[in-house]
Amino acid sequence: TPLRCLTASLDGTARVRHLQSGVQIMVELGTRVWATALAPGGTTLLMISINGEGSLFCAETGVPLCVLRERILSCAFSHDGARFVGSSDDFTARVWCAETGACLQTLAGHTDDVKAAEFSPDGLLVATASGDGTARLFEASSGRCLRALSGHGDVVLSVAFSPDGRSVLTCSMDATARLWEASSGLCLRTLAGHTKAVEQASFSVDGRQVLTVSFDGTARLWQAASGECTMSLRGDDGLVKCAVFSPDGGKVLLASGSETLRLFCADTGECLLAMPGHEDWIRTAAFSPDGSLVASASYDGTARIWSALTGECFQILTGHSGAVVAADIIAG
């Protein structure tokens, strides 16, 4: 299967590289890149500047398609790639058409900045996280707010749907994550144990486990059904930048306060592999769709492609002149 790697840098550019052939497309934003996303299928690239300006590009040619008229601070595509949703500091989230860049819906109701927004797996709902201490569920087609998820004691930083779309996962500055029933808005479980803000939370592919990342320097694994914490992984130098499940849910990839990636067994917590080589801290990392490769982005200005089986570095992706802040591997 052909694979491409998307990287983005503080130098104001993103690059889409075909890993097998080495052919690459460079897209220049002209200012620092805050976030990027590649639509499923890999045809459309969304880039967001540090100033909140969003631009759509053809990912195959680098040709600019349009500039969004409204501010956007985070982005997530629907599973069919036809729409994307973004958060804003004007207390709203918006749904856009991925083909034209037209705003389809404005999702209003929060009373503070919206920090994140995500589509449900079937694309019918959007979940938002806000500085007002709540998450909300909206009907994507109409923009109607269906319910507010209230219970956190501080800013809600992120939101995610379970793979079956029945549950919503939120995490907060109040040092907890929470699981909610999407159909009713009922809080099912509070995942308590971190000692500082929880900034990231995600489900395993089967929805049975939850992975959280906290400012307390740890990543934790939890049983979604019981809320029990089954494992705590401490980052290098007391810092975790990123933690992600492998596509099969059997491993956890950790990027922390060092130049080394580490791969852990999700069942035992055993460190299976260490991947040293970067010359500065690693900002983020991601698996390829089949779990055989890992991409890492570093403040040293490079991205690297690694074997998730042996830890061998296959490729060093150079060309950026600033810190690389995103790296992802996409099929197609």
C-alpha positions in Angstrom: 0.0 0.0 0.0 1.4 3.4 -0.9 2.2 5.5 2.2 2.6 9.3 2.6 4.0 11.2 5.5 2.6 14.6 6.4 4.9 16.9 8.3 4.4 20.5 9.4 6.9 23.0 10.8 7.3 26.3 12.6 9.1 27.4 9.4 5.6 27.9 7.9 5.5 24.9 5.6 4.0 21.5 5.4 5.4 18.6 3.3 3.6 15.6 1.9 6.2 12.9 1.1 5.6 9.6 -0.7 7.6 7.3 1.5 8.3 4.6 -1.2 9.4 7.0 -4.0 10.6 10.0 -2.0 8.6 12.4 -4.1 7.3 15.3 -2.0 5.0 18.3 -2.2 5.8 21.4 -0.2 3.0 23.8 0.8 4.0 27.2 2.1 1.7 29.0 4.5 3.8 32.1 4.9 3.6 32.1 8.7 4.0 29.7 11.6 1.9 26.6 11.3 -0.4 25.9 14.3 -2.1 22.7 13.1 -2.5 20.6 10.0 -4.9 17.8 8.9 -5.1 15.6 5.8 -8.5 14.5 4.6 -9.2 10.7 4.5 -8.2 9.7 1.0 -5.4 12.2 1.1 -6.6 14.7 -1.5 -7.1 17.8 0.6 -4.8 19.4 3.1 -5.9 21.9 5.7 -3.3 24.2 7.3 -4.0 26.5 10.2 -1.7 29.4 11.0 -0.7 30.6 14.5 -3.0 33.5 13.8 -6.1 31.3 13.4 -6.3 31.5 9.6 -7.2 28.3 7.8 -6.3 27.5 4.2 -7.1 24.5 2.0 -4.6 23.0 -0.5 -4.6 20.2 -3.0 -2.4 17.6 -1.2 -1.3 16.1 -4.6 -0.1 19.4 -6.2 0.3 21.9 -3.4 -2.0 24.3 -5.2 -4.0 26.6 -2.9 -7.8 26.0 -3.0 -9.2 28.6 -0.7 -8.8 30.6 2.5 -11.5 30.2 5.2 -13.4 33.3 6.1 -13.8 32.4 9.7 -11.2 31.8 12.5 -10.2 28.2 13.2 -7.8 26.9 15.9 -8.2 23.1 15.6 -9.4 20.8 12.9 -10.8 17.3 12.4 -12.2 15.8 9.2 -15.3 13.6 9.0 -14.6 10.0 8.3 -15.7 10.4 4.7 -13.5 13.5 4.2 -16.4 15.6 2.9 -16.5 18.0 5.9 -14.2 19.2 8.6 -15.0 20.8 12.0 -12.9 23.4 13.8 -12.9 25.2 17.1 -12.5 28.9 17.7 -11.9 31.5 20.4 -15.2 33.3 19.5 -17.0 30.6 21.7 -18.1 28.6 18.7 -17.2 25.7 16.5 -17.9 25.5 12.8 -18.5 22.8 10.2 -17.0 23.5 6.7 -17.3 21.9 3.3 -13.9 20.3 2.5 -14.4 20.9 -1.2 -15.3 24.5 -1.2 -14.3 25.8 2.2 -17.8 27.1 2.7 -19.1 27.3 6.3 -22.0 24.9 6.6 -22.9 25.3 10.3 -21.9 27.5 13.3 -22.2 25.5 16.6 -23.1 28.0 19.3 -23.8 27.7 23.0 -20.5 27.7 24.8 -19.6 30.8 27.0 -15.9 30.6 26.5 -13.3 29.5 23.9 -13.9 26.2 22.2 -10.7 24.2 22.6 -11.5 21.1 20.4 -14.2 19.6 18.2 -14.6 16.1 16.8 -17.1 14.3 14.5 -18.8 11.1 15.7 -17.8 8.0 13.6 -21.0 8.2 11.6 -20.6 12.0 11.0 -24.0 12.8 12.5 -22.8 14.5 15.7 -20.1 16.9 16.7 -18.6 17.0 20.2 -16.9 20.2 21.5 -14.7 21.0 24.5 -14.7 24.4 26.0 -13.0 26.7 28.5 -16.4 27.1 30.1 -15.9 23.7 31.8 -18.4 21.8 29.6 -18.5 19.7 26.5 -21.5 19.8 24.1 -23.0 17.5 21.5 -24.4 19.1 18.4 -26.3 17.7 15.4 -23.8 18.2 12.6 -26.4 18.8 9.8 -28.4 21.5 11.6 -26.0 22.9 14.1 -28.6 22.3 16.9 -27.1 21.7 20.4 -28.5 18.4 21.7 -27.0 18.4 25.2 -24.4 19.8 27.4 -22.0 17.5 29.3 -21.5 19.2 32.7 -19.5 18.0 35.6 -15.8 18.9 35.1 -14.5 21.5 37.6 -12.3 23.4 35.1 -11.5 23.9 31.4 -12.3 20.9 29.2 -9.3 20.5 26.9 -10.2 17.7 24.5 -13.0 15.4 23.4 -13.3 12.1 21.6 -15.9 9.6 20.6 -15.6 5.9 21.2 -15.2 3.8 18.1 -18.9 2.8 18.2 -20.0 6.4 18.8 -21.9 5.5 21.9 -19.6 7.1 24.4 -17.8 10.5 24.6 -14.5 10.9 26.4 -13.4 14.3 27.8 -10.4 15.5 29.7 -9.9 18.6 31.8 -7.6 20.9 33.7 -9.3 19.5 36.8 -7.0 16.5 36.5 -9.7 14.0 35.5 -11.1 12.5 32.3 -14.8 11.5 32.1 -16.8 9.1 30.1 -20.3 10.1 29.0 -23.2 8.3 27.4 -23.7 10.1 24.0 -27.4 9.4 23.8 -28.3 10.9 27.3 -25.4 13.0 28.3 -25.1 11.0 31.5 -21.6 10.8 33.1 -20.8 7.1 33.2 -17.3 7.2 34.9 -14.8 9.7 36.2 -11.2 8.7 35.6 -9.4 10.1 38.6 -5.7 9.6 39.6 -3.6 12.2 37.7 -2.3 15.0 39.9 -2.3 17.7 37.3 -4.4 18.7 34.2 -5.2 15.9 31.7 -4.5 17.3 28.2 -5.1 14.3 25.9 -7.4 11.2 26.1 -8.1 8.5 23.5 -9.8 5.2 23.1 -8.3 1.9 22.0 -9.6 0.6 18.7 -12.0 -1.8 20.4 -13.2 0.9 22.8 -12.3 -1.1 25.9 -9.3 0.9 27.1 -8.7 4.6 27.5 -5.2 6.3 27.4 -4.7 9.7 29.1 -1.8 12.1 29.1 -1.2 14.6 31.9 0.9 17.5 32.9 2.0 15.4 35.9 4.4 13.6 33.6 2.5 10.4 33.2 0.3 8.5 30.7 -2.3 6.2 32.2 -4.3 3.3 30.9 -7.8 2.7 32.1 -10.6 0.1 31.7 -13.5 1.9 30.0 -16.1 -0.4 31.6 -14.9 0.0 35.2 -12.9 3.2 35.2 -10.0 1.3 36.8 -6.5 2.6 36.2 -4.4 -0.5 35.1 -1.1 1.2 34.3 0.9 4.4 34.7 3.8 5.2 32.4 6.2 7.9 33.5 7.8 10.1 30.8 11.5 10.9 30.6 12.4 14.0 32.6 8.9 14.0 34.1 7.2 15.0 30.9 4.9 13.3 28.4 4.4 15.1 25.1 2.3 12.4 23.3 0.9 8.9 23.9 -1.0 6.9 21.3 -2.3 3.3 21.0 -1.1 1.1 18.2 -3.9 0.4 15.7 -4.4 -3.1 17.2 -4.5 -1.6 20.8 -1.7 -3.9 22.0 1.0 -1.2 22.3 1.4 2.3 23.5 3.9 4.8 21.9 5.3 7.4 24.2 7.1 10.6 23.3 8.3 12.4 26.4 11.0 14.8 27.6 13.8 13.4 25.6 15.2 12.6 22.2 14.0 8.9 22.5 10.6 7.3 21.6 9.5 4.3 23.7 7.1 1.6 22.8 5.3 -0.2 25.7 3.1 -3.3 25.9 -0.4 -2.2 26.8 -1.0 -5.3 28.9 2.1 -5.5 31.0 3.7 -2.0 30.8 7.0 -3.6 29.6 9.1 -1.3 27.5 9.4 -3.3 24.2 11.6 -0.8 22.2 13.5 2.4 22.6 14.1 4.5 19.5 16.9 7.0 20.0 18.3 9.2 17.3 16.7 12.6 17.4 18.9 15.5 18.5 16.2 17.4 20.4 13.0 16.6 22.1 10.2 14.8 20.2 7.1 16.8 19.8 4.7 14.1 18.6 4.5 10.7 17.1 2.0 8.5 15.2 1.6 4.9 13.9 1.0 4.0 10.2 -2.5 2.6 9.6 -1.2 -1.0 9.8 0.9 -0.3 12.9 4.2 -1.4 11.3 5.8 2.0 11.1 6.1 5.1 13.4 6.6 8.7 12.4 8.1 11.2 14.8 8.4 15.0 14.7 11.1 16.7 16.6 12.3 20.2 17.6 15.6 19.3 15.9 13.9 20.2 12.5 13.5 16.6 11.3 10.9 13.8 11.2 11.9 10.2 11.3 10.3 7.0 10.1 10.9 3.9 12.3 10.1 0.2 12.3 7.6 -0.5 15.1 8.8 -4.1 15.1 12.6 -3.5 15.5 13.0 0.1 16.3 15.3 0.7 13.3 15.2 4.2 11.8 14.3 3.7 8.1 14.2 7.4 7.0 15.3 10.8 8.2 13.0 13.4 6.6 14.9 16.7 6.3 14.1 20.0 4.6 12.3 21.9 7.3 14.2 24.9 8.7 12.3 25.0 12.0 11.0 22.7 14.6 8.7 20.0 13.2 5.5 20.0 15.1 3.4 17.4 13.3 4.1 14.0 11.6 1.5 11.5 10.4 1.5 8.5 8.0 -1.4 8.2 5.7 -2.3 5.4 3.3 -2.9 6.3 -0.3 
